[in-house]
């Protein structure tokens, strides 16, 4: 009997310790709420985010300090989070979905997981072309997709447009990610919007002919491939370049310092720009708090932080780009709605497949 009591005592202690240990998570699952818990729910917002930057976490803490509203973070890959919200349906605890690229935001809208919200603050802080036309999502940061070039091998006077990279002089010299990448899908979607499907297809086919290698890796890998002599130019998002210049890895800094930025199509349609953004989930239990977080993230202080720490362009026109971003120069942006990037996504994927862009 004493042995049995001793065993039960040890077992109970272990179970208590295990329960305590499991509570130390950096990302908290939203608590289930019932009608009796509306007071608790009113002091929180459940954010499902595909962005994984320390600067974002710092901003959420500041939001908590200023508003008293707790931000419960659920992090994951964009498509996984989308599928989770769809699977959970009306029972989901998600209040706000945040991700990179207007194409993904449009996908969330088409999947029926977002709701239209109205806010004079958001309309004042975010230009109309960086919002969904039905106000189901709002852009929070901008990234330009530019031509990066080897300063030793390429004179910037040789560069002009995205289309010019398909000319014979660039054969075997161009680096870019695969067609499965949403950034490239949105880039081609913008060409469809501006120039039509036929010209967009011609550009994609010409790029395939001039690839220095089969597409592989992310944007940083394209920069490293230039430094390794694989190619001379690459299409990349600007914020990756900023991150590499300020990396703790000296090799990444060395690679970035050998490159420079060129903004294409300044005399024609302008440089392609995309967004990170967020939308309020259709079944949000904390809709008001979700809107407050959107308003906070698009306000000047947060916008300045995005620009100076993560090297993204502010969407709020009252905020100047950071010193580093300004050092790259001013540029003309494509004059299209971000919604078009999602609306033309399926066509872009089809064109990529037709021309053999891997």
N, C-alpha and C positions, 0 to 999 in steps of 0.2 A: 504493500500500500504506500509506504514512504517513497519507494522508488518511482511509483506512478505519479505521486504528487510532485516529486522533484522534476520528473520529465515534463509534466504539464507546465510547471513554473518556468523552466528554461524555454520551452516552446513559446509560451506567451511573451516572454521578454524578447525573443528573436522577432516575433511578429510585430511588436511595437517598434523595434529598431528599424525594421524594414519599411514600415509605414512612414517613419520620420525621414528616412533617407530618400524616399521617392518623392517627397514634397519639394526638394530643392531644384526645381526646373527653372531655366531662364525664360522659358516660354510657357505661359499658363494657358491651359485649356479653359475656355469660357465655362463658367458655372451654369448648370441647368437652373432655369428659373421657373417659378410658377406664379400664379396670380397674387400670392401672398408675399412675393419677393420683389415687387416693383421698385421699392426704395433702393435696394441694392443694384438692380439693373439700371436705374437712372443715373448711377454714378460710375458707369463703365461703358466702354465701347470695345467690341471684339473685331480686331483687324486681321484679316487674312491677307498676307503680303508675300509677294514673290521677289521683293527687293531685300537684299541681304547686306546692308551697309551699316557700319557703326554710326554714321552721322544720322541715319533715320532713327535709330534707337535713342540717341541723344535728344532729338527733337521730340520724340514721344514722351520722354521724361520731363522735358520742359513744359509740354502741353499739360501733363498731369499736375505739375506744380502750379501752373497758372489757373487751371480750371477745377481741379479736384476730381477730374474724371479719369478713372484708371483705364489704361490701354492694355488690353489682353492681346498678346501677339501670337498668331499662329503662322509660322513661316513654312514655305515649301516652294516647289516649282509651280509655275503659273498654271500649266495644264492640269497638274494634280489637284491644285486648290479648286480650280473650276469644276473638275469632276466631283470633288468632295461636296461642294456646295450644291451641285445639281442632285447628287445622290441623297443628301440630307433633306432636300426639299424645304417645305415650310417649317420643319423642325430644326433647321440649321441655326446655330448660334452666331453665324457671321453677320456683322453689321456693315462692314466696308471691305471691298476687294481692291487691292492695290497691285499694279504690275507694270512692267515696261512694255512699251509699244502700243500704238493705237490699234494695230491689227488685233492684238489680244483683247483689248478693251471692247472692240466691236464684236469679237467672238462671244464675250461674256454677255453683251447686249442681245445678240442673236439667240443665245442659249436661254434667254428669258430669266436670268438670275438678277438683273439689275432693275431699279426703279427710277423714274424721273423725279428729280428734286428741284426745287426752286429756291434760290438764295440771291438776294441783291448783292451780298458781300462777294460771292463767287463770281457773279456777273461783272462786278467792278474790278476784281483782281485777276480774272482770267479772260483773255480775249476770246471772242466768239469762235474763231477758227480753231482754237485749242480746246473747245468743248464739243461734246456730242450734240448734234443738232436737236435731239430730243431731251437733252440735259440728263442723260443717264450715266455719263461719266465726264470727268474733268481732268485736263492735263495739269500736271504739277511741276514738271521739269522738262526742258528741251535738250535734245542732242542733235548735233549736225552730223550727217554721214558724208565725210569728205574724202579727198584724195591725199594720202600721206606719201611722201616721196623721199628717196635717198638724196641728201644734200650734196653728196660727192658725185653722184652719177646723173642727176637730173637737174636741169636748169628750169626754174618755175615758168620761164617764158615758153617752155615746150608744152605746158599744160593749159587746158582751156575748159573742156566740158567732159561730162561722163561719156558722152557719145564719142568723143575723140579717142578714148581709150580702145576703141574697136578698130582703129586704123592700123595699117601695116607696121608702122614704126614702133608700135607697142607689142608686137608679137613676141610671146614668150617672156613678157616682163610684168604681167599684171597678176596681183594676188588678191584673193577675196574668199570669204566663207562660202559654205555650201548653200544650195537652194533651199534646204530645210530650215535655215535660219530665218526667223521672223523679221529681222532687220532687213535682210535682202529681199524678202517677200514684199515688205512695205516699200522699199526703194523702187522695185519694179512696178508695184501698184501705183506709185506716184507718177511714173512715166506713162502708164496706161491712162491715168486721169488727164495728164497734160498733153500727151502726144498721140494717144490712140493705141489700140492693141498691135497693129501692124508694125509701127515704129518701135514699140516696146519689145516686140519679139526680135526685130532686127538687132537691137542693142544687145539683148541677151545672147543671141547667136554669135555676134561679133566678139563679145567678151569671152565666150567659151573658146573661140579660135585663138585668143591672145593670152590664155592662162599660162602662167609660169609653171604651174603644177595643178594637179587635181585639187579642188577646194578641200581644205581640212583645217581643223582648229578654230579658235576664236579670234577676235580682233587683235589681241596681244600677239597671237601666234603669227599673224600676217606681218606685224611690225618686226618680229624677231626673224622672220624669213627674209625680209629686206636686208636686215643687218648681216645675215648669213650669206647673202649674195644669191639667193634663190630667185628674187625678182627685184624690180626697181620701184614699183609703185603699188599701193594697196588702197582699197576702200575700207575705211574704218569710222567708228563713231568717235567724236572729239573727246568725250569724257575718259575713254580708255587711254588716250594720249596723255591727258592731264594726270591720270593716276600713275602711269608709268614714269613720268617726269618726277613725280613726288614719291616714288616707291621706296620702301626700305631695302629692296633688293638692288644692289649697285649695278648688276648686270642689266636689269630692266631700265634703270636710269641711263646707262650707257647706250642702250639701243635707242631709247627715245631721243636722246641728244643728237643722234645721227640723222634724225628725220625732221621734217617740217610739214606744216599744214598748208593745203591749197583748197580754197573754196571754189568748186567748179560752177559753171553755168551762170556766172555773174552778169554776162551780157545777154542772157537768154531767159530761161525759166527760173533760175535761182537754185541754190543748194538745198538738197533734201534735208528736212528737219522732221524729227519724230518726238514722241513724248513718253514720259512715265506718267501714269495717272491712276485715278481711282473712281469707283462708283459705289453708291449705296446699294446694298443687297435688297432684293425685293421683299424678303421676309425679315428684314432687320427689326430686332426688338428694341434697339436703341438708335432709332433713325436721327433724332435731334442731335445726339452726341456725335454720330458719324458725320453729320454736316458741319458741326463745330470743328471737328478735326480737319476736315477738308479746308475750311476757312482759315484755320491756323496754319496749315502747310502751304497755303497760297499767299499768306500775308508777307510783307516785306522782310521781317526778321528771318523767317524760315527760308524764304527764297534766297536771301543773301548767304545763308549757311549752306544750302545745296550748292550754290555757285562756288563758294570759296573752299569747301571741304571735299566735295565730290565732283567738281569741275563740270557741272551741268549748267546750261543756260536757264535763267529764270523765265517763267512764263508771265510773271507779273511785270508789266511794262514800266512800273514805277521803280523797279530795281535794276541797277546797272550790273552787267556781268562782272565777275571777279577780275582782278588785275591780270592774272594769267590768261584768261579768256580774251580780254581786251588786247593783250599783246599779239594775239593771232590775227587781229584786224576785224573790221566790220564786214558784214556780208549780206547779200540779198537772199532771202528765203523763198522757197517755192510758195506761190500764192494759191494754196488749195486748203480745203477743210481736212482735218485729220480723219474725219469719218470716211473719206474716200479711200484711205489706206486699208481699212477693213472691208469696205464694200467691194474693192477690187482684188482682195486677197486670193480668192479661188481662181480668178483669171490668171493672176501672176503665177501661181503654182502650176497651172496647166501649161503656160508658156515656157516655164523653166523645164518642165518634163519634155516638151516638144523639141527643145533645142539641145537636150542632153546635158544640161547643167546639173552636175551631180550634187 
